[in-house]
């Protein structure tokens, strides 16, 4: 069974190294991480992790007045990896909140 977790991160570099293996330990098989407006090295670290196959990382440009979370969720729904997973979890809290409660859990759809 494949479970994808979709989340948005911004300036979360101190938490990522712990968060990625935690997600795997709770059963998440695929991570889809969207970032925007990072002022630290979050994007660089996520790019390295993506290059090593630990996750999928997308840097999104968010126009003023648009929610980065909702923009990411809309994009994730169309993402090819989401379509082959059995379950999708939208992580409303990011890497700073390891013990999170999923915002949305939904089975695969056509």
Backbone bond lengths (Angstrom), bond angles and torsions (degrees), N, CA, C in turn:
res aa  C-N    CA-C-N  psi(-1)  N-CA   C-N-CA  omega(-1)  CA-C   N-CA-C  phi
1 X - - - 1.452 - - 1.529 108.43 -
2 X 1.324 115.62 135.13 1.463 120.80 178.38 1.529 109.07 -107.59
3 X 1.328 114.14 131.87 1.460 121.84 178.92 1.525 107.27 -125.20
4 X 1.320 115.72 122.62 1.464 120.54 177.87 1.525 109.29 -104.86
5 X 1.310 116.34 135.78 1.467 122.08 173.13 1.520 107.32 -109.99
6 X 1.311 115.44 128.37 1.458 122.25 179.32 1.519 107.60 -110.22
7 X 1.327 117.02 131.41 1.453 119.76 179.00 1.520 110.38 -148.50
8 X 1.306 114.85 163.14 1.462 121.55 172.18 1.519 107.76 -113.98
9 X 1.322 115.71 141.04 1.464 120.95 178.38 1.513 109.23 -131.70
10 X 1.308 114.12 148.85 1.469 121.14 173.30 1.518 107.34 -148.84
11 X 1.325 115.67 122.64 1.470 121.78 178.76 1.526 111.89 51.73
12 X 1.317 115.87 54.12 1.467 120.88 -175.31 1.525 112.94 -117.44
13 X 1.314 118.14 18.28 1.462 121.09 -172.51 1.532 113.84 -55.13
14 X 1.331 121.95 -35.69 1.469 119.15 -178.64 1.532 113.86 -65.29
15 X 1.313 117.22 -17.32 1.462 120.99 -172.87 1.527 113.91 -105.77
16 X 1.317 117.65 -17.38 1.461 121.51 -170.50 1.525 112.83 -63.82
17 X 1.328 117.42 -43.02 1.467 120.68 -175.61 1.528 111.28 -61.60
18 X 1.310 117.46 -31.85 1.463 121.58 177.47 1.536 111.23 -84.88
19 X 1.307 116.53 -35.16 1.461 121.78 -174.45 1.524 113.21 -69.38
20 X 1.337 118.15 -42.09 1.461 121.31 -176.99 1.532 111.41 -58.93
21 X 1.342 120.01 -52.31 1.472 118.15 178.49 1.526 113.16 -66.98
22 X 1.326 117.43 -29.96 1.469 120.25 176.57 1.526 110.37 -60.71
23 X 1.310 116.75 -44.30 1.458 120.36 -179.99 1.525 110.70 -61.72
24 X 1.327 116.97 -40.23 1.456 120.21 176.41 1.523 111.93 -64.83
25 X 1.321 116.49 -38.12 1.463 120.87 -178.92 1.527 112.43 -66.37
26 X 1.321 117.60 -27.34 1.465 119.28 179.50 1.526 112.17 -93.25
27 X 1.336 116.68 6.55 1.454 120.07 172.38 1.512 117.05 108.09
28 X 1.319 118.13 -1.28 1.464 120.52 178.80 1.527 108.63 -74.07
29 X 1.314 116.69 125.92 1.460 120.79 -178.49 1.526 112.76 -95.85
30 X 1.321 116.98 -22.69 1.466 121.14 -177.71 1.528 109.48 -139.77
31 X 1.321 116.04 135.93 1.464 121.72 176.69 1.521 109.14 -114.53
32 X 1.313 116.28 130.54 1.458 122.83 175.27 1.524 106.56 -119.71
33 X 1.325 115.72 108.84 1.463 121.52 -171.92 1.524 109.92 -114.25
34 X 1.313 115.43 123.62 1.466 122.35 174.78 1.518 108.28 -104.84
35 X 1.333 116.61 136.55 1.455 120.91 175.59 1.521 109.44 -124.97
36 X 1.319 114.28 160.13 1.464 120.52 175.38 1.524 109.38 -155.56
37 X 1.302 116.25 140.73 1.464 123.99 172.05 1.524 114.31 53.99
38 X 1.328 119.09 38.52 1.463 120.88 179.88 1.524 110.57 -73.39
39 X 1.337 115.60 134.69 1.461 121.82 178.38 1.522 111.80 -101.75
40 X 1.331 116.85 -6.07 1.456 121.11 -179.70 1.532 109.12 -113.74
41 X 1.307 118.33 -155.58 1.463 120.81 -177.25 1.537 112.54 -99.07
42 X 1.331 116.22 24.21 1.464 120.39 178.34 1.521 111.21 -55.72
43 X 1.328 117.57 -48.54 1.464 120.72 -178.93 1.524 111.32 -61.25
44 X 1.317 117.03 -40.80 1.465 120.53 -179.50 1.523 111.11 -64.08
45 X 1.322 117.27 -45.20 1.464 121.10 179.51 1.527 110.79 -64.22
46 X 1.321 117.15 -44.84 1.462 120.12 179.39 1.530 111.67 -63.98
47 X 1.316 117.53 -34.60 1.461 121.09 176.97 1.523 110.48 -64.32
48 X 1.320 117.34 -43.26 1.469 121.06 177.22 1.528 110.02 -61.64
49 X 1.331 116.75 -46.37 1.466 120.40 179.42 1.529 111.05 -62.65
50 X 1.324 117.10 -38.89 1.468 121.01 177.78 1.528 110.54 -65.19
51 X 1.318 116.97 -40.81 1.461 120.85 179.23 1.526 112.23 -64.32
52 X 1.334 116.66 -23.42 1.464 121.80 178.42 1.531 112.01 -97.59
53 X 1.329 117.16 6.15 1.456 121.32 174.68 1.517 115.57 81.43
54 X 1.330 117.50 11.99 1.468 120.38 -178.40 1.524 112.64 -78.29
55 X 1.330 117.39 -23.56 1.464 121.67 -177.10 1.522 109.34 -166.22
56 X 1.319 115.31 177.36 1.461 122.73 174.16 1.522 106.29 -115.85
57 X 1.322 116.47 130.10 1.465 121.27 -174.59 1.523 110.10 -123.72
58 X 1.325 115.02 130.60 1.459 121.00 177.67 1.529 108.69 -129.91
59 X 1.315 116.13 124.16 1.465 121.47 174.16 1.515 106.58 -89.21
60 X 1.327 115.97 119.95 1.461 118.78 -178.60 1.522 110.98 -108.81
61 X 1.296 115.15 145.86 1.458 122.23 173.93 1.521 106.90 -95.89
62 X 1.311 116.14 121.34 1.461 120.35 -175.83 1.529 109.74 -111.67
63 X 1.319 116.87 116.78 1.465 119.74 177.24 1.532 111.21 -64.26
64 X 1.308 116.42 153.15 1.460 120.49 176.63 1.524 110.20 -57.26
65 X 1.318 114.76 138.25 1.454 120.21 177.79 1.521 114.47 86.04
66 X 1.334 117.42 -0.97 1.469 121.85 -179.85 1.522 108.37 -107.97
67 X 1.314 117.16 136.29 1.463 122.13 178.41 1.527 110.06 -73.28
68 X 1.344 118.51 121.90 1.465 119.21 178.02 1.533 112.20 -64.27
69 X 1.325 116.57 -31.13 1.463 119.89 179.89 1.525 111.27 -66.57
70 X 1.327 116.69 -48.22 1.461 119.24 -179.07 1.518 111.46 -68.63
71 X 1.323 116.94 -35.75 1.458 119.77 177.27 1.529 109.41 -62.65
72 X 1.321 117.39 -42.45 1.467 121.52 179.32 1.525 111.10 -65.20
73 X 1.323 117.28 -42.82 1.471 119.96 -179.81 1.524 111.52 -62.88
74 X 1.327 116.19 -40.77 1.465 119.20 177.86 1.530 111.00 -62.96
75 X 1.330 116.11 -42.91 1.462 120.13 179.26 1.521 111.10 -67.74
76 X 1.326 116.84 -39.49 1.469 120.97 -178.59 1.515 111.55 -63.83
77 X 1.317 116.91 -35.06 1.457 120.04 -179.02 1.532 110.67 -61.15
78 X 1.337 116.75 -30.62 1.462 121.57 -179.80 1.532 112.93 -91.89
79 X 1.319 117.16 -8.41 1.468 121.83 -175.52 1.528 109.97 -66.33
80 X 1.338 118.90 131.71 1.466 121.39 -175.94 1.537 114.31 -55.52
81 X 1.305 118.53 -38.32 1.458 121.12 -179.58 1.525 111.25 -62.33
82 X 1.321 117.44 -38.86 1.471 120.74 179.10 1.526 110.35 -60.75
83 X 1.293 116.93 -34.41 1.457 120.80 -176.36 1.523 113.04 -70.08
84 X 1.329 118.51 -23.63 1.466 120.34 179.67 1.528 112.89 -97.54
85 X 1.319 116.75 -4.58 1.463 119.91 178.25 1.531 110.10 -84.63
86 X 1.324 115.65 151.52 1.458 120.91 179.62 1.529 111.72 -78.62
87 X 1.327 116.16 -33.32 1.464 121.83 -179.00 1.521 109.66 -137.61
88 X 1.327 115.61 148.31 1.460 122.03 175.48 1.519 108.41 -125.96
89 X 1.324 115.45 133.86 1.453 121.47 178.09 1.522 107.13 -120.43
90 X 1.311 116.86 125.34 1.461 120.96 175.10 1.518 106.95 -96.07
91 X 1.311 115.52 116.17 1.453 122.05 -176.00 1.516 109.37 -89.79
92 X 1.318 117.23 101.89 1.466 122.09 -177.39 1.518 111.11 -69.99
93 X 1.298 116.91 -33.24 1.463 120.90 173.94 1.514 107.51 -94.98
94 X 1.288 117.11 149.35 1.454 119.16 -174.32 1.526 111.14 -99.01
95 X 1.305 115.33 -158.92 1.458 121.81 -176.92 1.529 112.23 -61.24
96 X 1.304 117.85 -20.16 1.467 120.53 178.67 1.527 111.81 -70.01
97 X 1.303 116.96 -19.11 1.457 122.32 -175.84 1.518 109.17 -122.55
98 X 1.300 116.87 78.04 1.463 120.31 -173.06 1.520 111.78 -60.84
99 X 1.303 118.55 -43.32 1.468 120.26 179.90 1.524 107.86 -85.06
100 X 1.314 116.61 80.03 1.459 121.14 -174.23 1.514 110.97 -102.44
101 X 1.302 115.11 163.58 1.449 122.33 172.38 1.523 106.72 -110.22
102 X 1.325 118.42 125.26 1.464 119.79 -178.24 1.528 112.29 -59.64
103 X 1.303 115.62 139.43 1.469 121.91 176.76 1.522 110.00 -76.69
104 X 1.328 115.98 -42.64 1.459 120.76 -176.93 1.519 108.13 -140.35
105 X 1.295 116.82 132.77 1.464 121.59 171.38 1.516 105.90 -125.44
106 X 1.319 116.73 126.06 1.448 119.21 -174.56 1.517 109.98 -146.46
107 X 1.286 117.14 139.28 1.457 121.87 177.72 1.511 111.75 -74.20
108 X 1.305 115.32 168.58 1.458 122.26 179.46 1.521 109.97 -63.33
109 X 1.312 115.66 141.56 1.464 119.72 177.57 1.521 109.37 -127.07
110 X 1.278 115.66 167.11 1.468 120.59 -178.17 1.498 111.09 -73.62
